[in-house]
Structure formats: C-alpha cells, structure tokens
Amino acid sequence: MSDTGWGGTGAGGTGDGHAGAGGGGALPTKRSGAVAESRASVVGRRTYSVVDHAATGIFAIEGATAGVLAGLDVLGVLVVGFCTALAGGVLRDVLLGDLPPAAFRSPSRIVVALLAAAFACLIAGELNEVPTGVLSVLDAAGLALFAVTGAQKALDHHSNGLVVVILGTMTAVGGGVVRDVLLNRVPLVLSGDFYATAAAAGALAVYVATRAKFAPAWAMSAGFAVCFVLRIVALTYGWQLPSFR
C-alpha cells in the first residue's frame, strides 16, 4: 500500500487522530494473520504431498512383492504394484469430481509407483527371506498413510464427517482390493480382517483433529498413529471382525 493510502486513512479530520491510528494498526495485524494462514496452508500442502508420495511408494512395493510371491512375470509384477499404489487415490478423486485424478495430472506418482515396483523386481530373489512381520508393518504404514491423505483431501473439498471417513477408508483399501482381485484371491478387506476398520478409525481421527483446530500436519499425524497402531495391535492379537463361516 502506498504512503498516500496510509495518509488518507489517518486524515479523517483533526479530531479523528485516534481513529486513524487504530485503523493504521489494524491492517498490519490482518496482514500478518493472512501471512501466517498462508504459510500454514503451504506447509499443509507440502505435508500432504510428501505423505501421499510415500504411501504410493510403500503400496507399490507391497503390491509388487505380492506379485513376486505369486509367481508373476516382470510385467505382471509391475502392473500389480502400479495398480495397488494408485487405484485408491484415483477412485477417491473420481468420487470427489477432481478430474483428471491427481495421479494423471503430474507424472510424479506414476514414476514413484513404477520405480518402487521395479525395485521389488530387482530384489525378487531376496523377498522369500523377508520376515512376514516386516511386510505386515509395511502394509500397515501404507494403509495409514493413504487413510489420512484420503481424509485430508475430502476435508479440502469441504466434505462432511461421514464422507471424510468413507473416502479416507476407500483410498486406503482400494489399492489392496484391486491387488487381491488381480491375484485371484478374496480381498483382505472382505475377509473379516481388522483392516478397513483401522483405516476408518484413522480417517475419523483426522476429521476430529481438524474440527479441534489442529493444523493439517498434526491432524494427519494423529490419524496415522491411530490407524497404524490399531492395525499392528490387531495383527499382534489376532483381532477379527465377526464372520459367517
């Protein structure tokens, strides 16, 4: 703002000196608040991007590993890894009307998914030696990361709490469902395992933390912790949902 503008604010009359001073003091406060909000928004977007790309890489490795252990060829492993990494996010974006999906607006997620799947191919000979617990932790981390990014994106589109939980859960489990279908097995999320429930709890935690005025990074951290811990505890103690068998 120019000096003339500031002078006009204070020149409301000889007797309005205090009013002019007050107006001059309010603008910097509003401006500093806007700057702080803008910085928080930038941090939130960067956190979201980092978490989303990390989840993409983890699920690509996990999906490709499942393909390797199922005896697929190189192309099959890459396809399963690619679909596992991206299917959930694509489904989320389609339901939100965010088209084309983020995965296809920028090559970064596609590159991350293919590189991570290719890495699994390179170490295929060692995968049989990887303890099951390591793969379970990797899967739980990917589940939690995608649950919180799905919930956060739904919040960014001003969705209500129910939609936030649904889209967070779908983002987290969508890739796994596609993986299991490609590998001709019953999807894990439908077999009574405490899987989608953990994702839903993590998405709900993001929503609750956001309503409590937590910054996006902290809200996503809380959601990640809830989902990851629930999933690991469920694996440790064999938690299962009731099933008809």
C-alpha positions in Angstrom: 0.0 0.0 0.0 1.3 3.5 -0.9 2.0 6.2 1.6 -0.9 8.2 0.2 -3.3 5.4 1.2 -2.0 5.3 4.7 -2.2 9.2 4.9 -5.8 9.1 3.7 -6.7 6.6 6.5 -5.4 8.9 9.2 -6.7 12.1 7.7 -10.3 11.6 8.6 -10.3 15.1 10.4 -8.5 16.9 13.0 -10.4 15.3 15.8 -10.1 11.7 14.5 -6.5 11.2 15.2 -7.1 8.1 17.5 -9.4 6.5 14.9 -6.7 7.0 12.2 -4.1 5.4 14.4 -6.4 2.5 15.2 -7.1 1.9 11.5 -3.4 2.0 10.7 -2.7 -0.6 13.4 -5.4 -3.0 12.3 -4.1 -3.5 8.8 -0.7 -5.0 9.8 -2.4 -7.3 12.2 -4.8 -8.6 9.5 -1.9 -8.8 7.1 0.3 -10.8 9.5 -2.6 -13.1 10.2 -3.1 -13.7 6.5 0.6 -14.4 6.0 0.5 -16.9 8.9 -2.5 -18.6 7.4 -0.9 -18.7 4.0 2.3 -20.3 5.5 0.2 -22.9 7.3 -1.6 -23.7 4.1 1.7 -24.2 2.2 3.0 -26.4 5.0 -0.2 -28.5 4.9 0.1 -28.9 1.1 3.7 -30.0 1.3 3.0 -32.4 4.1 0.1 -33.9 2.1 2.3 -34.3 -1.0 5.1 -36.0 0.9 2.7 -38.3 2.7 0.8 -39.2 -0.5 4.0 -39.9 -2.4 5.4 -42.0 0.5 2.1 -44.0 0.6 2.3 -44.5 -3.2 5.8 -45.9 -3.0 5.1 -48.2 0.0 1.9 -49.7 -1.6 3.7 -50.2 -4.9 6.4 -52.2 -3.1 3.9 -54.1 -1.2 1.8 -54.9 -4.2 4.8 -55.8 -6.4 6.0 -58.1 -3.6 2.7 -59.9 -3.6 3.0 -60.3 -7.3 6.5 -61.7 -7.0 5.4 -64.2 -4.3 2.5 -65.2 -6.5 4.9 -66.1 -9.3 4.0 -63.4 -11.8 6.4 -62.3 -14.6 8.1 -58.9 -14.6 5.2 -57.2 -16.4 2.7 -58.7 -14.1 4.6 -57.6 -11.0 4.8 -54.0 -12.3 1.1 -54.0 -13.1 0.1 -55.2 -9.7 2.4 -52.8 -8.0 1.2 -49.9 -10.1 -2.5 -50.7 -9.5 -2.0 -51.2 -5.8 -0.3 -47.9 -5.4 -2.7 -45.7 -7.5 -6.2 -47.3 -7.6 -7.4 -46.0 -4.2 -6.4 -42.4 -4.9 -7.9 -42.5 -8.4 -11.2 -43.8 -7.0 -11.2 -41.0 -4.4 -10.6 -38.3 -6.9 -13.3 -39.6 -9.3 -15.9 -39.6 -6.4 -14.8 -36.1 -5.4 -15.1 -34.9 -9.0 -11.4 -33.9 -9.0 -10.7 -34.8 -12.6 -8.5 -35.8 -14.1 -7.2 -37.7 -11.0 -4.1 -36.3 -9.3 -2.1 -39.3 -10.4 -2.6 -38.4 -14.0 -2.1 -34.6 -13.7 1.5 -35.0 -12.8 3.9 -37.8 -13.6 5.4 -37.9 -10.1 3.1 -40.5 -8.6 3.3 -42.7 -11.7 7.1 -42.5 -11.6 7.2 -43.3 -7.9 4.9 -46.3 -8.3 6.8 -47.8 -11.2 10.3 -47.2 -9.6 9.1 -48.8 -6.3 7.6 -51.8 -8.2 10.8 -52.1 -10.2 12.8 -52.1 -7.0 10.7 -55.1 -5.8 11.5 -56.9 -9.1 15.3 -56.3 -8.6 15.3 -57.8 -5.1 12.8 -60.6 -6.0 15.3 -63.3 -5.1 15.5 -61.9 -1.5 11.8 -61.5 -0.9 11.2 -65.0 0.2 13.7 -64.3 3.0 11.8 -61.2 4.2 10.0 -61.9 7.5 6.2 -61.7 7.3 6.3 -59.2 10.1 8.2 -56.7 8.0 5.7 -57.0 5.2 2.8 -56.5 7.7 4.4 -53.4 9.1 5.0 -52.1 5.6 1.4 -52.7 4.7 0.1 -51.1 7.9 2.2 -48.0 7.2 0.8 -47.7 3.6 -2.7 -48.2 4.9 -2.4 -45.5 7.5 -0.7 -43.0 5.1 -3.4 -43.4 2.4 -6.2 -43.2 5.1 -5.0 -39.8 6.2 -4.4 -38.4 2.8 -7.8 -39.6 1.6 -9.4 -38.0 4.6 -7.5 -34.7 4.2 -8.4 -34.4 0.6 -12.1 -34.9 1.4 -11.8 -32.2 4.0 -10.1 -29.9 1.5 -13.3 -30.4 -0.7 -15.4 -29.4 2.3 -16.9 -32.8 2.8 -18.9 -33.7 5.9 -17.6 -36.2 8.5 -19.2 -39.3 7.1 -17.8 -38.6 3.6 -14.4 -37.9 5.1 -14.4 -41.3 6.8 -15.7 -43.2 3.7 -13.2 -41.6 1.3 -10.3 -42.0 3.7 -11.2 -45.7 4.0 -11.7 -46.2 0.3 -8.4 -44.5 -0.5 -6.6 -46.8 1.9 -8.2 -50.1 0.9 -8.9 -49.5 -2.8 -5.5 -50.5 -4.0 -5.4 -53.6 -1.9 -8.8 -54.7 -3.2 -7.5 -54.3 -6.8 -4.3 -56.2 -5.9 -6.2 -59.2 -4.5 -8.6 -59.3 -7.4 -5.7 -59.4 -9.8 -4.1 -62.2 -7.8 -7.4 -64.1 -7.8 -8.0 -64.1 -4.0 -10.7 -62.8 -1.7 -9.8 -59.2 -0.9 -8.4 -58.8 2.6 -10.9 -56.1 3.4 -13.8 -58.5 2.9 -12.4 -61.5 4.8 -13.1 -60.4 8.3 -9.7 -59.0 9.0 -9.3 -55.8 11.1 -8.1 -53.8 8.1 -10.7 -51.3 6.7 -11.8 -50.7 10.3 -8.3 -49.4 11.2 -8.4 -47.2 8.1 -11.8 -45.8 9.0 -10.6 -45.0 12.6 -7.6 -43.2 11.2 -9.7 -41.1 8.8 -12.1 -40.3 11.7 -9.2 -39.1 13.8 -8.1 -36.7 11.0 -11.6 -35.3 10.9 -11.9 -34.9 14.7 -8.4 -33.3 15.0 -9.3 -30.9 12.1 -12.5 -29.9 13.9 -10.5 -29.3 17.0 -8.4 -26.8 15.0 -5.3 -28.9 14.7 -3.0 -27.9 11.8 -3.3 -30.4 8.8 0.1 -31.9 9.5 -0.8 -32.6 13.1 -4.2 -33.9 12.2 -2.7 -36.3 9.7 -0.1 -37.4 12.2 -2.8 -38.2 14.7 -4.8 -40.2 12.1 -1.7 -42.1 11.0 -0.9 -43.0 14.6 -4.5 -44.3 15.3 -4.6 -46.4 12.1 -1.1 -47.8 12.3 -1.3 -48.7 16.0 -4.8 -50.3 15.6 -3.6 -52.4 12.6 -0.4 -53.6 14.3 -2.3 -54.4 17.5 -4.9 -56.3 15.5 -2.2 -58.3 13.8 -0.5 -59.0 17.1 -3.6 -60.2 19.0 -5.4 -61.7 16.0 -8.4 -59.3 16.1 -11.1 -60.2 13.6 -14.5 -58.9 12.8 -17.3 -61.5 13.1 -17.6 -63.6 10.0 -20.2 -66.2 8.8 -18.2 -69.3 8.5 
